[in-house]
């Protein structure tokens, strides 16, 4: 999915606060280098995150968005560890079934490529 299409999709579809939190969590996972998504899927997440960060999450807010903004500006070892710790915290707040359902929803909507059983 190209960036313009992903942005339009996110603006129209990314309205559930839980999905906003899931997008934020995946963004953290990409930034800390632990994400197993394909490079194409990793490229689309920041595009939809740009929309998500402007919307209210259920559990995560400005603190997480500020951290992501700082990390995007530049990562050193200390920042990588801090992002990693915040990502682990975020993953404890969102259940595994909720994250799996979120990724399945993204695939069903053509945002992510169909999975072969890895990266979830």
C-alpha angles and dihedrals in degrees: 000000000000121000097254092051091046091051093050090047092049093047091053101035112025097085104117110098089219090057089050089055092047091051090050091050093050089049089055090049091053091049095050091050097241098109115115096196121123117266089252092055092044088055094055097049095070088051094055090038089060086064095038094054090062092056130072118263124206096233108006131058146146096342091060094042091050090051092050091049091051092047092050089054091058141326126218126170094273093049091047090054092046092050089048091053092047090047091053089050091049091050090053090054094052117055120235093242090054091052092047091050090049093052090046089052090052091050092046089054093048094247093117127033116256110276125238090205099281133102097033 
